[in-house]
Amino acid sequence: MAFLEFLVSKLATVFTLGMFSSGFQTVQKIKKQGTGNIPILPFVTMATSAFVWTNYGLMKGDGTILFVNFIGCVLNCTYILLYYWYTPNKKVVYKTVGGFVGILMLVHMYSNVYHANQEQAIEFFGLFGNVLAIAMFASPLAQLRVVIETGSTESMSFLLSFMVCVQCLLWWWYGVLISDFYVMFPNIIGTVLGFIQLAVFGYFKNKQPLNVSKVLQDV
C-alpha cells in the first residue's frame, strides 16, 4: 500500500506540473501577438488555488500536496508578471490581482480569528480549496456550448483536457489512499467533468464545423 501511495503521488505530481507548465504556451503567444483577448483571470485563479492548497499541504504535513502546489503558485505568479509586462491594459491586472489578494487576506484573517486550532484551520482551507478547485474544473464547460453549437473543437485542447482528466483521477486515487475527503471530493468531480469534455471532443472531432465566428458573436 505504501508503494502504491508513493507511485500514485508521483504520477499525480508529474501530470499536475505538466498542466501548470502549459501556461508557457500561452505566454509565448502573448510575447508574439500581445495579450489581445487572452484573459488574465485563469492565471490568477490557478495561482490563488495553488496558494490555498500549499497552505493546506503545509498544515497537514503532506509533502506531495505542498510541493506540487508551491511550484504551481510560483509558475502562475510568473505568468502573471509576464502578462503584466506585455499587456497595455495594466489596470485590469491591478484590479484582478488586487481583488484576489484581498480575498486571500480576508480568508487568512477569518481563519486566524475563528479557527484557533490546527484541525479547524485545515478543514477551513480544505473547504475553500474545494470551492476553488471545482470552479476551475467547471470553467472549461463554457467552451462546450460553442463546440456543440458549431460542431468545431478548435476552441478545445485535447491534450490539456486529457491531462486534467488524468490528473484529477490520480489525485482522487491519492485522496482515497490517504483517506482525505478534501482531496477526493473535488477531484472526482473534476474527473467526471474531464470525461465529459473528452467525450464531446471525440464526438465532434470529425464533424463538419459551422460558422464559428457567427456563433461566437451570438454568445
C-alpha angles and dihedrals in degrees: 000000000000091000092048091051090049092049095047092046092053093047091048089050093051094049093045093050088049090055092048090048091056087081089075088071090057091046091053089052090050091051091054102036106017125243094294108159094342107124124223092211097090091055092048093045093050092046090051093047092047090049092052093047090047088058090046092052091046093051092046093044091235108151095192095055091041096050100045094045094045089055089045091052092050093047095048092046086053090052090050091052092049091047089052091050095053103035121093090203100070093159089072089056092049093050097044097044092040091052094052093043088053090051091050091050091051090048092053092046092049091047093050094047102041103027107057098167130059096244093057091047091051091051092048094050090043091055093045090047089052092054092050094044095050091047090053094047092049096047096082089059087081087069092055092072090060091045093050094045096045100032087226125123094194092112092055130076110215092194093052093045090050093048092049091049094050091042092054091047091052093047090049089052091047089051090053091050093051093036094237114152093190090059095041101047104057092039096054087052089047090050092053092047090047092053089050090054092048091048091051090047091050093048097049102034093093097035122111105255124231125220102304097188092054093053092046090054090051090050 
